[in-house]
Amino acid sequence: MKTFLILAAAILAGAASGYYGAMRAPVPAQIAVIDIDALVKAAADLTPGDPRAAEALTERLKKRAGELTAKGIVVLDSKAVINAPRAAYVDFE
């Protein structure tokens, strides 16, 4: 019986410390930033005057933003962001 009480106390202490640790751990922001202006400029430099390039870029942006949104990530244009770490920016290849 004494062993059972010690085991139960250890389990409760472990659960309490796990809960405390989970509540104190920082949660990373679920935000992605896309620099649309830079993408448009790069596309214009590669294919000047080609309307299909703009349409293709728009489709890529929508597809990538949709993928991120499906994962629960908020997608913002860089013009709407005052400051963000570089890791928050989405890279397009």
Backbone hydrogen bonds in HBPLUS format (Angstrom, degrees):
<---DONOR---> <-ACCEPTOR-->    atom                        ^
c    i                          cat <-CA-CA->   ^        H-A-AA   ^      H-
h    n   atom  resd res      DA  || num        DHA   H-A  angle D-A-AA Bond
n    s   type  num  typ     dist DA aas  dist angle  dist       angle   num
A0005-LEU N   A0001-MET O   3.07 MM   4  6.42 153.9  2.14 149.1 155.2     1
A0006-ILE N   A0002-LYS O   3.04 MM   4  6.32 156.9  2.09 148.6 154.9     2
A0007-LEU N   A0003-THR O   2.89 MM   4  6.06 160.5  1.93 149.7 155.4     3
A0008-ALA N   A0004-PHE O   2.88 MM   4  6.06 156.6  1.94 146.7 153.2     4
A0009-ALA N   A0005-LEU O   2.92 MM   4  6.07 156.2  1.98 144.0 150.5     5
A0010-ALA N   A0006-ILE O   2.93 MM   4  6.14 154.1  1.99 146.8 153.9     6
A0011-ILE N   A0007-LEU O   2.99 MM   4  6.22 155.6  2.05 147.1 153.4     7
A0012-LEU N   A0008-ALA O   2.97 MM   4  6.20 162.3  2.00 148.8 153.6     8
A0013-ALA N   A0009-ALA O   2.89 MM   4  6.06 157.3  1.94 146.6 153.2     9
A0014-GLY N   A0010-ALA O   2.91 MM   4  6.08 156.9  1.96 145.5 151.9    10
A0015-ALA N   A0011-ILE O   2.91 MM   4  6.12 158.9  1.96 149.7 155.6    11
A0016-ALA N   A0012-LEU O   2.90 MM   4  6.06 159.5  1.94 148.1 153.9    12
A0017-SER N   A0013-ALA O   2.93 MM   4  6.13 160.5  1.97 148.2 153.4    13
A0018-GLY N   A0014-GLY O   2.92 MM   4  6.04 153.3  2.00 144.4 152.2    14
A0019-TYR N   A0015-ALA O   2.94 MM   4  6.13 158.3  1.99 148.0 153.6    15
A0020-TYR N   A0016-ALA O   2.95 MM   4  6.14 163.3  1.98 148.3 153.0    16
A0021-GLY N   A0017-SER O   2.90 MM   4  6.02 160.2  1.93 145.1 150.8    17
A0022-ALA N   A0018-GLY O   2.92 MM   4  6.10 155.0  1.98 145.9 152.9    18
A0023-MET N   A0019-TYR O   2.97 MM   4  6.19 150.8  2.06 149.0 156.8    19
A0024-ARG N   A0020-TYR O   3.08 MM   4  6.26 139.0  2.25 143.7 154.3    20
A0025-ALA N   A0021-GLY O   3.05 MM   4  6.06 128.8  2.32 142.8 154.3    21
A0074-VAL N   A0030-GLN O   2.91 MM  44  6.21 164.6  1.94 152.5 147.3    22
A0032-ALA N   A0074-VAL O   2.79 MM  42  6.13 158.5  1.83 163.3 166.4    23
A0076-LEU N   A0032-ALA O   2.86 MM  44  6.26 161.0  1.90 162.8 169.1    24
A0033-VAL N   A0088-ALA O   2.81 MM  55  5.75 161.4  1.84 140.1 141.8    25
A0090-VAL N   A0033-VAL O   2.78 MM  57  5.92 157.9  1.83 159.8 161.2    26
A0034-ILE N   A0076-LEU O   2.87 MM  42  6.25 160.8  1.91 163.9 170.4    27
A0078-SER N   A0034-ILE O   2.92 MM  44  5.65 142.5  2.06 142.6 139.0    28
A0039-LEU N   A0035-ASP O   3.19 MM   4  6.52 155.8  2.25 147.9 155.0    29
A0040-VAL N   A0036-ILE O   2.89 MM   4  6.12 161.9  1.92 157.8 162.2    30
A0041-LYS N   A0037-ASP O   2.96 MM   4  6.14 161.8  1.99 149.0 154.1    31
A0042-ALA N   A0038-ALA O   2.93 MM   4  6.08 161.1  1.96 146.0 151.4    32
A0043-ALA N   A0039-LEU O   2.93 MM   4  6.11 157.4  1.98 147.4 153.7    33
A0044-ALA N   A0040-VAL O   2.89 MM   4  6.07 154.6  1.95 148.0 155.3    34
A0045-ASP N   A0041-LYS O   2.93 MM   4  6.14 149.0  2.02 147.3 155.6    35
A0046-LEU N   A0042-ALA O   3.07 MM   4  6.27 148.1  2.18 142.7 150.8    36
A0047-THR N   A0043-ALA O   2.97 MM   4  6.07 165.0  1.99 152.0 155.8    37
A0050-ASP N   A0047-THR O   3.39 MM   3  5.75 162.3  2.43 132.1 129.0    38
A0053-ALA N   A0050-ASP O   3.13 MM   3  5.57 138.7  2.31 107.9 118.1    39
A0055-GLU N   A0051-PRO O   3.17 MM   4  6.51 156.9  2.23 145.8 151.9    40
A0056-ALA N   A0052-ARG O   2.87 MM   4  6.06 156.9  1.92 146.6 153.0    41
A0057-LEU N   A0053-ALA O   2.92 MM   4  6.11 155.6  1.98 145.2 151.8    42
A0058-THR N   A0054-ALA O   2.96 MM   4  6.16 158.8  2.00 146.2 151.9    43
A0059-GLU N   A0055-GLU O   2.99 MM   4  6.25 156.6  2.05 147.2 153.2    44
A0060-ARG N   A0056-ALA O   2.95 MM   4  6.23 156.1  2.01 147.3 153.9    45
A0061-LEU N   A0057-LEU O   2.89 MM   4  6.13 160.6  1.93 153.5 158.8    46
A0062-LYS N   A0058-THR O   2.95 MM   4  6.15 164.8  1.98 150.3 154.4    47
A0063-LYS N   A0059-GLU O   2.89 MM   4  6.01 159.7  1.93 147.7 153.7    48
A0064-ARG N   A0060-ARG O   2.95 MM   4  6.08 171.4  1.95 152.5 154.8    49
A0065-ALA N   A0061-LEU O   2.89 MM   4  5.97 164.5  1.91 151.3 156.4    50
A0066-GLY N   A0062-LYS O   2.88 MM   4  5.93 151.3  1.96 141.7 149.9    51
A0067-GLU N   A0063-LYS O   2.95 MM   4  6.25 152.6  2.03 148.3 155.5    52
A0068-LEU N   A0064-ARG O   3.04 MM   4  6.31 162.2  2.08 150.9 155.0    53
A0069-THR N   A0065-ALA O   2.88 MM   4  6.02 160.8  1.92 148.3 154.2    54
A0070-ALA N   A0066-GLY O   2.92 MM   4  6.04 151.6  2.00 144.3 151.6    55
A0071-LYS N   A0068-LEU O   3.02 MM   3  5.19 136.9  2.21  99.8 112.1    56
A0073-ILE N   A0068-LEU O   3.07 MM   5  5.37 159.6  2.12 142.9 140.2    57
A0072-GLY N   A0069-THR O   2.88 MM   3  5.02 159.7  1.93 109.2 114.4    58
A0080-ALA N   A0077-ASP O   2.94 MM   3  5.62 156.6  2.00 119.9 126.8    59
A0081-VAL N   A0078-SER O   3.21 MM   3  5.19 164.5  2.23 105.0 109.1    60
A0088-ALA N   A0085-PRO O   2.93 MM   3  5.62 158.7  1.98 120.7 127.0    61
A0089-TYR N   A0086-ARG O   3.13 MM   3  5.60 156.2  2.19 112.3 119.2    62
